[in-house]
Amino acid sequence: MINLSHPLILASNSPRRQQLLRELGIEFTVQVRPTDELFPADMPASEVAGYLAQHKAEQFAHDLGEKLILCADTVVVVDNEILNKPTDATEARTMLQKLSGREHQVITGICLLSPEGYQTISDVAKVVFKTLTESEIDYYITHYRPFDKAGAYGVQEWIGMIGISHIEGSFYTIMGLPLHKVYELLSKYATS
């Protein structure tokens, strides 16, 4: 449990991020401001998640006061291609087919905006999927509707349970919030 010197706002509607932050024992409120998720076309894939997390934090800069704002963004990268959230079942199927039998990276960027400024960092995890059958992909899409997840999957869901054969890095980075990095950033604002 960390008692913070400033109120913390999690700028995310993600139930997974909210759950993880609660489990870390940190008190927070949720507030989301509209923002686009655009990034420069020539930006290296490894920098996109951090860039987007900071872009989300910038929406709070004009009325920050004494608050802490925590923002995050997760991207899935295979062959230097970013797989965003799928718009429909067809796109989700295509993404899962690209990941099937292969290794990819999951990069979660976090940005903490404080009265001292922006602190932006990213964490990378490597994930290996076994070769997925078409029936496994179809079952997952039909029953879990992964349209709010980068790369069209949730590591903690059925497809992760049966399909992921190897992870290198933090499980929580893949879920969308690298808790070890969040804890490190927030510890600077802990009261004794």
N, CA, C and O of each residue as an XYZ file, in Angstrom:
768
protein
N       0.846     -1.192      0.000
C       0.000      0.000      0.000
C       0.881      1.240      0.000
O       1.810      1.361      0.798
N       0.575      2.151     -0.900
C       1.261      3.440     -0.929
C       0.237      4.521     -0.605
O      -0.805      4.618     -1.255
N       0.539      5.325      0.396
C      -0.253      6.518      0.653
C       0.439      7.664     -0.072
O       1.598      7.978      0.199
N      -0.286      8.283     -0.995
C       0.308      9.313     -1.838
C       0.096     10.702     -1.255
O      -0.900     10.972     -0.585
N       1.061     11.577     -1.529
C       0.985     12.961     -1.057
C       0.028     13.800     -1.892
O      -0.386     14.876     -1.460
N      -0.332     13.324     -3.085
C      -1.260     14.027     -3.972
C      -2.359     13.045     -4.399
O      -2.111     11.841     -4.464
N      -3.559     13.538     -4.687
C      -4.599     12.656     -5.214
C      -4.176     12.110     -6.584
O      -3.610     12.833     -7.404
N      -4.455     10.835     -6.816
C      -4.099     10.200     -8.070
C      -5.336     10.000     -8.926
O      -6.371      9.526     -8.456
N      -5.207     10.373    -10.200
C      -6.250     10.128    -11.184
C      -5.695      9.142    -12.202
O      -4.634      9.368    -12.785
N      -6.413      8.056    -12.410
C      -6.095      7.122    -13.481
C      -6.918      7.548    -14.684
O      -8.148      7.532    -14.638
N      -6.248      7.927    -15.753
C      -6.933      8.397    -16.960
C      -7.145      7.226    -17.909
O      -6.576      7.181    -19.000
N      -7.975      6.278    -17.476
C      -8.242      5.090    -18.284
C      -9.577      4.476    -17.899
O      -9.895      4.321    -16.720
N     -10.350      4.130    -18.922
C     -11.600      3.405    -18.690
C     -11.390      1.901    -18.648
O     -12.342      1.147    -18.446
N     -10.155      1.459    -18.836
C      -9.870      0.024    -18.888
C     -10.149     -0.637    -17.546
O      -9.522     -0.293    -16.544
N     -11.092     -1.591    -17.515
C     -11.342     -2.288    -16.252
C     -10.118     -3.065    -15.785
O      -9.927     -3.246    -14.582
N      -9.283     -3.529    -16.721
C      -8.070     -4.265    -16.343
C      -7.082     -3.346    -15.631
O      -6.523     -3.722    -14.602
N      -6.865     -2.162    -16.159
C      -5.937     -1.224    -15.501
C      -6.462     -0.808    -14.133
O      -5.693     -0.707    -13.177
N      -7.751     -0.569    -14.035
C      -8.335     -0.181    -12.752
C      -8.168     -1.302    -11.725
O      -7.809     -1.051    -10.575
N      -8.428     -2.528    -12.145
C      -8.285     -3.677    -11.245
C      -6.839     -3.819    -10.773
O      -6.586     -4.028     -9.587
N      -5.896     -3.704    -11.704
C      -4.484     -3.866    -11.342
C      -4.028     -2.794    -10.364
O      -3.310     -3.089     -9.408
N      -4.439     -1.558    -10.596
C      -4.033     -0.474     -9.695
C      -4.653     -0.660     -8.313
O      -4.004     -0.385     -7.303
N      -5.913     -1.129     -8.257
C      -6.542     -1.428     -6.958
C      -5.767     -2.525     -6.238
O      -5.511     -2.429     -5.038
N      -5.393     -3.577     -6.983
C      -4.659     -4.681     -6.368
C      -3.279     -4.264     -5.878
O      -2.713     -4.905     -4.992
N      -2.738     -3.197     -6.449
C      -1.459     -2.666     -5.978
C      -1.634     -1.916     -4.653
O      -0.653     -1.578     -3.990
N      -2.891     -1.661     -4.274
C      -3.164     -1.014     -2.998
C      -3.072      0.499     -3.044
O      -2.735      1.141     -2.049
N      -3.374      1.070     -4.209
C      -3.266      2.513     -4.381
C      -4.659      3.099     -4.567
O      -5.451      2.605     -5.370
N      -4.947      4.151     -3.820
C      -6.229      4.823     -3.966
C      -6.171      5.770     -5.158
O      -5.177      6.466     -5.369
N      -7.262      5.786     -5.940
C      -7.298      6.637     -7.121
C      -8.745      6.867     -7.525
O      -9.647      6.159     -7.076
N      -8.955      7.844     -8.361
C     -10.230      8.049     -9.034
C      -9.960      7.937    -10.531
O      -8.818      8.034    -10.979
N     -11.015      7.734    -11.284
C     -10.899      7.595    -12.733
C     -11.480      8.839    -13.392
O     -12.577      9.287    -13.061
N     -10.732      9.371    -14.312
C     -11.214     10.493    -15.113
C     -10.576     10.364    -16.486
O      -9.357     10.237    -16.605
N     -11.396     10.397    -17.510
C     -10.891     10.249    -18.876
C     -11.289     11.473    -19.679
O     -12.415     11.961    -19.581
N     -10.355     11.954    -20.467
C     -10.635     13.075    -21.359
C     -10.446     12.605    -22.791
O      -9.541     11.822    -23.080
N     -11.295     13.081    -23.681
C     -11.197     12.621    -25.064
C      -9.847     13.012    -25.680
O      -9.356     14.125    -25.493
N      -9.282     12.084    -26.400
C      -8.033     12.336    -27.115
C      -7.936     11.375    -28.286
O      -8.455     10.260    -28.242
N      -7.269     11.822    -29.319
C      -7.068     10.921    -30.452
C      -5.895     10.001    -30.140
O      -5.096     10.280    -29.246
N      -5.800      8.925    -30.868
C      -4.686      7.997    -30.677
C      -3.820      7.978    -31.930
O      -3.383      6.923    -32.390
N      -3.585      9.169    -32.468
C      -2.760      9.308    -33.667
C      -1.309      9.530    -33.275
O      -1.016     10.111    -32.230
N      -0.411      9.061    -34.120
C       1.016      9.251    -33.898
C       1.680      9.436    -35.255
O       1.126      9.020    -36.272
N       2.851     10.050    -35.287
C       3.521     10.270    -36.568
C       3.788      8.952    -37.297
O       4.220      7.971    -36.691
N       3.526      8.945    -38.588
C       3.658      7.720    -39.384
C       5.087      7.179    -39.384
O       5.295      5.973    -39.512
N       6.066      8.065    -39.242
C       7.464      7.619    -39.274
C       8.036      7.307    -37.890
O       9.229      7.035    -37.757
N       7.186      7.348    -36.863
C       7.648      7.061    -35.499
C       7.964      5.573    -35.364
O       7.161      4.734    -35.772
N       9.128      5.233    -34.794
C       9.426      3.820    -34.557
C       8.365      3.192    -33.654
O       7.899      3.817    -32.701
N       7.988      1.944    -33.964
C       6.946      1.252    -33.201
C       7.270      1.211    -31.714
O       6.361      1.246    -30.884
N       8.551      1.137    -31.364
C       8.955      1.045    -29.962
C       8.654      2.315    -29.161
O       8.650      2.281    -27.930
N       8.402      3.435    -29.851
C       8.154      4.712    -29.169
C       6.678      5.084    -29.095
O       6.316      6.027    -28.391
N       5.825      4.362    -29.805
C       4.421      4.765    -29.945
C       3.664      4.721    -28.621
O       2.938      5.663    -28.305
N       3.814      3.661    -27.846
C       3.033      3.532    -26.603
C       3.353      4.671    -25.627
O       2.441      5.248    -25.035
N       4.620      4.996    -25.457
C       4.995      6.107    -24.579
C       4.485      7.440    -25.093
O       4.020      8.280    -24.323
N       4.575      7.623    -26.391
C       4.084      8.854    -27.011
C       2.587      9.031    -26.753
O       2.139     10.112    -26.371
N       1.819      7.961    -26.965
C       0.368      8.043    -26.771
C      -0.002      8.229    -25.299
O      -0.942      8.960    -24.986
N       0.728      7.576    -24.396
C       0.462      7.760    -22.964
C       0.680      9.220    -22.570
O      -0.126      9.793    -21.837
N       1.759      9.820    -23.052
C       2.021     11.228    -22.719
C       0.990     12.141    -23.380
O       0.570     13.135    -22.788
N       0.586     11.809    -24.598
C      -0.435     12.608    -25.283
C      -1.728     12.626    -24.460
O      -2.388     13.661    -24.368
N      -2.087     11.493    -23.867
C      -3.272     11.434    -23.005
C      -3.085     12.323    -21.772
O      -4.009     13.024    -21.361
N      -1.893     12.291    -21.190
C      -1.615     13.102    -19.995
C      -1.681     14.592    -20.306
O      -2.100     15.384    -19.462
N      -1.274     14.976    -21.502
C      -1.282     16.392    -21.882
C      -2.677     16.996    -21.820
O      -2.815     18.212    -21.690
N      -3.710     16.171    -21.912
C      -5.088     16.673    -21.850
C      -5.427     17.208    -20.463
O      -6.419     17.918    -20.304
N      -4.612     16.876    -19.452
C      -4.854     17.310    -18.070
C      -3.941     18.454    -17.635
O      -4.097     18.978    -16.532
N      -3.000     18.844    -18.476
C      -1.942     19.770    -18.062
C      -2.464     21.150    -17.663
O      -1.914     21.768    -16.751
N      -3.496     21.639    -18.313
C      -3.940     23.014    -18.055
C      -4.643     23.192    -16.711
O      -4.736     24.317    -16.221
N      -5.134     22.128    -16.110
C      -5.802     22.266    -14.806
C      -5.331     21.193    -13.824
O      -6.126     20.634    -13.069
N      -4.042     20.919    -13.846
C      -3.486     19.837    -13.030
C      -3.613     20.108    -11.535
O      -4.044     19.236    -10.781
N      -3.245     21.298    -11.107
C      -3.232     21.592     -9.674
C      -2.204     20.725     -8.966
O      -1.067     20.603     -9.422
N      -2.603     20.122     -7.851
C      -1.692     19.281     -7.060
C      -1.973     17.790     -7.255
O      -1.665     16.975     -6.385
N      -2.549     17.448     -8.381
C      -2.905     16.050     -8.634
C      -1.775     15.318     -9.359
O      -0.865     15.930     -9.917
N      -1.865     13.996     -9.330
C      -1.032     13.125    -10.150
C      -1.954     12.478    -11.171
O      -3.042     12.015    -10.828
N      -1.521     12.447    -12.418
C      -2.304     11.848    -13.489
C      -1.503     10.680    -14.045
O      -0.357     10.856    -14.458
N      -2.094      9.492    -14.059
C      -1.436      8.310    -14.606
C      -2.156      7.890    -15.881
O      -3.357      7.619    -15.866
N      -1.413      7.838    -16.983
C      -1.957      7.439    -18.275
C      -1.145      6.269    -18.808
O       0.032      6.114    -18.482
N      -1.782      5.450    -19.628
C      -1.086      4.294    -20.204
C      -1.625      4.017    -21.593
O      -2.756      4.371    -21.925
N      -0.792      3.377    -22.396
C      -1.210      2.908    -23.705
C      -0.410      1.655    -24.027
O       0.775      1.566    -23.708
N      -1.060      0.697    -24.656
C      -0.418     -0.571    -24.992
C      -0.515     -0.811    -26.484
O      -1.568     -0.612    -27.091
N       0.599     -1.243    -27.073
C       0.593     -1.634    -28.477
C       1.177     -3.033    -28.607
O       2.033     -3.448    -27.826
N       0.693     -3.743    -29.609
C       1.213     -5.060    -29.966
C       1.947     -4.887    -31.289
O       1.423     -4.309    -32.240
N       3.177     -5.404    -31.326
C       4.017     -5.203    -32.508
C       4.493     -6.554    -33.035
O       5.062     -7.355    -32.293
N       4.252     -6.799    -34.326
C       4.765     -7.988    -34.998
C       5.316     -7.528    -36.342
O       4.632     -6.837    -37.097
N       6.549     -7.913    -36.637
C       7.210     -7.498    -37.890
C       7.179     -5.984    -38.066
O       6.940     -5.495    -39.170
N       7.418     -5.243    -36.996
C       7.391     -3.774    -36.995
C       6.026     -3.185    -37.352
O       5.928     -1.988    -37.625
N       4.987     -3.994    -37.354
C       3.624     -3.517    -37.606
C       2.888     -3.452    -36.273
O       2.902     -4.403    -35.492
N       2.250     -2.323    -36.032
C       1.457     -2.156    -34.817
C       0.057     -2.697    -35.061
O      -0.626     -2.296    -36.003
N      -0.359     -3.618    -34.190
C      -1.721     -4.145    -34.239
C      -2.533     -3.416    -33.171
O      -2.369     -3.662    -31.976
N      -3.398     -2.529    -33.611
C      -4.221     -1.762    -32.688
C      -5.429     -2.593    -32.254
O      -5.420     -3.818    -32.377
N      -6.447     -1.939    -31.755
C      -7.683     -2.625    -31.381
C      -8.454     -2.944    -32.661
O      -8.619     -2.071    -33.513
N      -8.921     -4.168    -32.804
C      -9.665     -4.511    -34.017
C     -11.033     -3.844    -34.035
O     -11.650     -3.638    -32.990
N     -11.496     -3.513    -35.224
C     -12.799     -2.861    -35.346
C     -13.939     -3.864    -35.453
O     -15.092     -3.533    -35.179
N     -13.610     -5.110    -35.859
C     -14.658     -6.119    -36.015
C     -14.030     -7.515    -35.952
O     -12.821     -7.663    -35.780
N     -14.882     -8.530    -36.096
C     -14.421     -9.916    -35.995
C     -13.441    -10.276    -37.108
O     -12.499    -11.036    -36.882
N     -13.652     -9.745    -38.285
C     -12.754    -10.043    -39.406
C     -11.347     -9.529    -39.117
O     -10.362    -10.234    -39.336
N     -11.263     -8.302    -38.627
C      -9.955     -7.734    -38.311
C      -9.313     -8.465    -37.128
O      -8.103     -8.686    -37.126
N     -10.103     -8.836    -36.134
C      -9.574     -9.599    -34.992
C      -9.007    -10.934    -35.465
O      -7.934    -11.344    -35.021
N      -9.717    -11.614    -36.360
C      -9.257    -12.903    -36.898
C      -7.922    -12.725    -37.633
O      -7.003    -13.524    -37.454
N      -7.820    -11.683    -38.453
C      -6.582    -11.415    -39.194
C      -5.418    -11.179    -38.241
O      -4.318    -11.682    -38.469
N      -5.650    -10.416    -37.174
C      -4.594    -10.149    -36.199
C      -4.143    -11.431    -35.514
O      -2.944    -11.692    -35.406
N      -5.093    -12.227    -35.055
C      -4.737    -13.466    -34.356
C      -4.026    -14.446    -35.292
O      -3.151    -15.194    -34.855
N      -4.391    -14.447    -36.556
C      -3.673    -15.284    -37.529
C      -2.227    -14.823    -37.688
O      -1.323    -15.644    -37.841
N      -2.007    -13.505    -37.650
C      -0.633    -12.971    -37.745
C       0.201    -13.369    -36.529
O       1.404    -13.600    -36.649
N      -0.434    -13.449    -35.360
C       0.286    -13.769    -34.129
C       0.478    -15.281    -33.941
O       1.359    -15.712    -33.197
N      -0.330    -16.056    -34.603
C      -0.317    -17.513    -34.440
C       1.032    -18.116    -34.818
O       1.555    -17.883    -35.908
N       1.583    -18.904    -33.881
C       2.842    -19.600    -34.132
C       4.058    -18.703    -34.181
O       5.097    -19.084    -34.722
N       3.932    -17.498    -33.611
C       5.004    -16.516    -33.730
C       5.265    -15.790    -32.422
O       4.485    -15.868    -31.473
N       6.384    -15.084    -32.402
C       6.715    -14.187    -31.292
C       6.334    -12.766    -31.687
O       6.465    -12.371    -32.845
N       5.862    -12.012    -30.708
C       5.606    -10.587    -30.928
C       5.961     -9.831    -29.651
O       6.257    -10.433    -28.619
N       5.927     -8.531    -29.739
C       6.203     -7.683    -28.581
C       4.926     -6.987    -28.139
O       4.092     -6.596    -28.955
N       4.796     -6.844    -26.835
C       3.752     -6.001    -26.261
C       4.484     -4.886    -25.521
O       5.300     -5.137    -24.634
N       4.175     -3.656    -25.903
C       4.831     -2.496    -25.304
C       3.765     -1.653    -24.626
O       2.816     -1.203    -25.268
N       3.924     -1.443    -23.336
C       3.022     -0.556    -22.610
C       3.812      0.656    -22.160
O       4.816      0.544    -21.457
N       3.337      1.811    -22.579
C       3.919      3.076    -22.144
C       3.066      3.652    -21.033
O       1.838      3.579    -21.074
N       3.727      4.224    -20.039
C       3.001      4.917    -18.980
C       3.569      6.324    -18.847
O       4.762      6.554    -19.046
N       2.700      7.245    -18.511
C       3.118      8.617    -18.264
C       2.491      9.071    -16.953
O       1.281      8.964    -16.757
N       3.324      9.574    -16.074
C       2.852     10.172    -14.826
C       3.066     11.672    -14.940
O       4.198     12.146    -15.040
N       1.972     12.409    -14.924
C       2.033     13.867    -14.917
C       1.875     14.328    -13.479
O       0.893     14.001    -12.813
N       2.852     15.091    -13.009
C       2.839     15.621    -11.647
C       3.117     17.118    -11.728
O       3.410     17.633    -12.807
N       3.030     17.823    -10.600
C       3.385     19.236    -10.626
C       4.826     19.478    -11.111
O       5.156     20.586    -11.533
N       5.677     18.453    -11.053
C       7.067     18.577    -11.522
C       7.196     18.343    -13.021
O       8.252     18.626    -13.587
N       6.153     17.834    -13.687
C       6.221     17.610    -15.129
C       5.857     16.178    -15.507
O       5.207     15.460    -14.747
N       6.292     15.785    -16.694
C       5.963     14.465    -17.257
C       7.098     13.483    -17.002
O       8.274     13.812    -17.160
N       6.722     12.271    -16.605
C       7.670     11.160    -16.529
C       7.067     10.044    -17.382
O       6.037      9.467    -17.033
N       7.717      9.752    -18.492
C       7.186      8.777    -19.443
C       8.186      7.651    -19.624
O       9.361      7.889    -19.906
N       7.717      6.431    -19.463
C       8.564      5.259    -19.658
C       7.745      4.165    -20.337
O       6.514      4.170    -20.297
N       8.451      3.237    -20.955
C       7.789      2.098    -21.590
C       8.417      0.815    -21.086
O       9.574      0.787    -20.669
N       7.627     -0.247    -21.134
C       8.127     -1.566    -20.769
C       7.734     -2.532    -21.878
O       6.643     -2.437    -22.440
N       8.634     -3.462    -22.187
C       8.437     -4.382    -23.299
C       8.397     -5.810    -22.782
O       9.205     -6.198    -21.939
N       7.459     -6.583    -23.290
C       7.395     -8.021    -23.020
C       7.320     -8.741    -24.364
O       6.693     -8.264    -25.309
N       7.970     -9.893    -24.425
C       7.893    -10.728    -25.626
C       6.921    -11.868    -25.345
O       6.936    -12.465    -24.268
N       6.091    -12.155    -26.315
C       5.071    -13.184    -26.174
C       5.163    -14.136    -27.361
O       5.301    -13.701    -28.504
N       5.085    -15.433    -27.084
C       5.084    -16.441    -28.142
C       3.768    -17.203    -28.083
O       3.404    -17.763    -27.050
N       3.059    -17.214    -29.212
C       1.840    -18.008    -29.347
C       2.159    -19.320    -30.033
O       2.986    -19.368    -30.943
N       1.509    -20.375    -29.600
C       1.528    -21.633    -30.351
C       0.747    -21.390    -31.639
O       0.113    -20.346    -31.796
N       0.792    -22.331    -32.541
C      -0.032    -22.227    -33.742
C      -1.489    -22.437    -33.346
O      -1.858    -23.485    -32.815
N      -2.298    -21.438    -33.610
C      -3.712    -21.482    -33.241
C      -4.531    -22.055    -34.393
O      -4.269    -21.747    -35.555
N      -5.508    -22.877    -34.077
C      -6.395    -23.391    -35.113
C      -7.465    -22.338    -35.416
O      -7.725    -21.446    -34.608
N      -8.067    -22.459    -36.573
C      -9.148    -21.536    -36.937
C     -10.314    -21.659    -35.958
O     -10.960    -20.663    -35.633
N     -10.586    -22.882    -35.488
C     -11.701    -23.053    -34.544
C     -11.382    -22.398    -33.196
O     -12.280    -21.865    -32.546
N     -10.113    -22.432    -32.770
C      -9.730    -21.747    -31.520
C      -9.889    -20.241    -31.672
O     -10.410    -19.572    -30.780
N      -9.442    -19.714    -32.796
C      -9.572    -18.271    -33.052
C     -11.041    -17.876    -33.088
O     -11.433    -16.885    -32.470
N     -11.857    -18.641    -33.806
C     -13.283    -18.326    -33.905
C     -13.983    -18.408    -32.547
O     -14.800    -17.550    -32.213
N     -13.661    -19.437    -31.770
C     -14.256    -19.575    -30.445
C     -13.921    -18.355    -29.581
O     -14.791    -17.791    -28.918
N     -12.657    -17.965    -29.601
C     -12.237    -16.838    -28.770
C     -12.955    -15.552    -29.187
O     -13.479    -14.832    -28.336
N     -12.982    -15.268    -30.461
C     -13.616    -14.029    -30.929
C     -15.102    -14.034    -30.588
O     -15.638    -13.016    -30.149
N     -15.771    -15.163    -30.784
C     -17.207    -15.259    -30.524
C     -17.536    -15.099    -29.041
O     -18.488    -14.406    -28.682
N     -16.747    -15.740    -28.186
C     -17.066    -15.745    -26.756
C     -16.452    -14.589    -25.958
O     -16.968    -14.234    -24.898
N     -15.360    -13.999    -26.452
C     -14.675    -12.965    -25.672
C     -14.701    -11.587    -26.325
O     -14.384    -10.590    -25.675
N     -15.074    -11.521    -27.597
C     -15.216    -10.243    -28.315
C     -14.094     -9.268    -27.957
O     -14.346     -8.258    -27.300
N     -12.861     -9.554    -28.378
C     -11.693     -8.778    -27.939
C     -11.473     -7.478    -28.712
O     -10.350     -7.175    -29.115
N     -12.536     -6.719    -28.915
C     -12.439     -5.525    -29.750
C     -11.899     -4.303    -29.008
O     -11.665     -3.259    -29.617
N     -11.701     -4.431    -27.703
C     -11.136     -3.321    -26.928
C      -9.685     -3.600    -26.536
O      -9.147     -2.956    -25.635
N      -9.051     -4.568    -27.220
C      -7.709     -4.986    -26.826
C      -6.744     -4.883    -28.001
O      -7.035     -5.354    -29.100
N      -5.607     -4.269    -27.760
C      -4.564     -4.205    -28.779
C      -4.166     -5.621    -29.179
O      -3.977     -6.486    -28.324
N      -4.040     -5.850    -30.477
C      -3.654     -7.167    -30.950
C      -4.770     -8.185    -30.903
O      -4.555     -9.348    -31.247
N      -5.954     -7.781    -30.486
C      -7.157     -8.621    -30.460
C      -7.093     -9.756    -29.440
O      -7.721    -10.797    -29.634
N      -6.335     -9.562    -28.348
C      -6.367    -10.607    -27.318
C      -6.039    -10.035    -25.948
O      -5.370     -9.011    -25.817
N      -6.535    -10.735    -24.931
C      -6.187    -10.455    -23.548
C      -5.399    -11.633    -23.006
O      -5.874    -12.768    -23.045
N      -4.211    -11.377    -22.506
C      -3.335    -12.447    -22.016
C      -4.000    -13.266    -20.920
O      -3.726    -14.458    -20.786
N      -4.875    -12.637    -20.130
C      -5.519    -13.294    -18.995
C      -6.766    -14.064    -19.410
O      -7.386    -14.728    -18.579
N      -7.140    -13.983    -20.677
C      -8.350    -14.634    -21.152
C      -8.032    -16.011    -21.755
O      -6.877    -16.437    -21.791
N      -9.072    -16.684    -22.219
C      -8.978    -18.060    -22.712
C      -7.867    -18.245    -23.744
O      -7.115    -19.217    -23.669
N      -7.754    -17.336    -24.696
C      -6.745    -17.490    -25.752
C      -5.336    -17.447    -25.173
O      -4.444    -18.146    -25.655
N      -5.132    -16.632    -24.144
C      -3.836    -16.598    -23.478
C      -3.553    -17.881    -22.721
O      -2.426    -18.377    -22.712
N      -4.593    -18.414    -22.083
C      -4.437    -19.643    -21.310
C      -4.049    -20.831    -22.181
O      -3.205    -21.641    -21.797
N      -4.669    -20.929    -23.354
C      -4.408    -22.107    -24.198
C      -3.359    -21.848    -25.274
O      -2.799    -22.792    -25.832
N      -3.088    -20.576    -25.571
C      -2.268    -20.283    -26.732
C      -0.880    -19.750    -26.481
O      -0.004    -19.897    -27.333
N      -0.652    -19.130    -25.330
C       0.659    -18.534    -25.090
C       1.589    -19.587    -24.508
O       1.328    -20.154    -23.447
N       2.678    -19.835    -25.225
C       3.622    -20.860    -24.780
C       4.816    -20.282    -24.037
O       5.496    -20.998    -23.303
N       5.078    -18.980    -24.223
C       6.267    -18.401    -23.591
C       6.089    -16.890    -23.451
O       5.591    -16.221    -24.357
N       6.504    -16.372    -22.307
C       6.515    -14.930    -22.047
C       7.885    -14.564    -21.522
O       8.440    -15.250    -20.664
N       8.424    -13.477    -22.044
C       9.662    -12.921    -21.505
C       9.363    -11.475    -21.127
O       9.148    -10.635    -22.001
N       9.349    -11.186    -19.844
C       8.983     -9.858    -19.371
C       7.815     -9.953    -18.411
O       7.451    -11.038    -17.957
N       7.234     -8.811    -18.109
C       6.175     -8.735    -17.118
C       4.805     -9.096    -17.700
O       4.383     -8.550    -18.720
N       4.132    -10.015    -17.037
C       2.751    -10.380    -17.381
C       1.862     -9.140    -17.346
O       0.964     -8.992    -18.174
N       2.114     -8.253    -16.387
C       1.269     -7.070    -16.210
C       1.480     -6.047    -17.313
O       0.570     -5.281    -17.628
N       2.662     -6.025    -17.899
C       2.887     -5.180    -19.068
C       1.974     -5.633    -20.195
O       1.403     -4.808    -20.908
N       1.837     -6.935    -20.355
C       0.973     -7.489    -21.401
C      -0.488     -7.181    -21.088
O      -1.272     -6.936    -22.005
N      -0.861     -7.190    -19.828
C      -2.238     -6.843    -19.434
C      -2.530     -5.357    -19.622
O      -3.694     -4.962    -19.688
N      -1.493     -4.532    -19.708
C      -1.707     -3.116    -19.984
C      -1.246     -2.144    -18.925
O      -1.483     -0.943    -19.053
N      -0.583     -2.631    -17.863
C      -0.072     -1.721    -16.835
C       1.123     -2.365    -16.139
O       0.940     -3.213    -15.265
N       2.346     -1.976    -16.512
C       3.538     -2.567    -15.880
C       3.644     -2.112    -14.424
O       4.207     -1.056    -14.134
N       3.105     -2.907    -13.528
C       2.965     -2.492    -12.134
C       4.298     -2.185    -11.467
O       4.367     -1.287    -10.629
N       5.346     -2.900    -11.813
C       6.649     -2.621    -11.199
C       7.126     -1.213    -11.563
O       7.762     -0.551    -10.743
N       6.833     -0.753    -12.766
C       7.205      0.603    -13.189
C       6.286      1.646    -12.548
O       6.744      2.711    -12.134
N       4.998      1.338    -12.468
C       4.047      2.251    -11.836
C       4.415      2.446    -10.369
O       4.430      3.570     -9.869
N       4.708      1.350     -9.689
C       5.073      1.415     -8.273
C       6.321      2.277     -8.080
O       6.392      3.093     -7.161
N       7.299      2.083     -8.959
C       8.535      2.872     -8.882
C       8.265      4.362     -9.046
O       8.804      5.177     -8.297
N       7.434      4.722    -10.020
C       7.111      6.131    -10.243
C       6.329      6.724     -9.071
O       6.636      7.822     -8.609
N       5.320      5.995     -8.594
C       4.466      6.531     -7.530
C       5.155      6.566     -6.175
O       4.785      7.369     -5.318
N       6.138      5.722     -5.968
C       6.850      5.691     -4.680
C       7.518      7.025     -4.362
O       7.744      7.347     -3.196
N       7.830      7.795     -5.390
C       8.436      9.114     -5.178
C       7.467     10.076     -4.505
O       7.873     11.102     -3.958
N       6.175      9.734     -4.551
C       5.154     10.615     -3.982
C       4.497      9.999     -2.764
O       3.422     10.430     -2.346
N       5.139      8.991     -2.195
C       4.592      8.322     -1.014
C       4.815      9.171      0.233
O       5.864      9.794      0.399
N       3.811      9.185      1.104
C       3.983      9.826      2.402
C       4.542      8.787      3.357
O       4.325      7.590      3.169
N       5.251      9.228      4.367
C       5.866      8.257      5.298
C       4.867      7.714      6.288
O       5.220      6.893      7.134
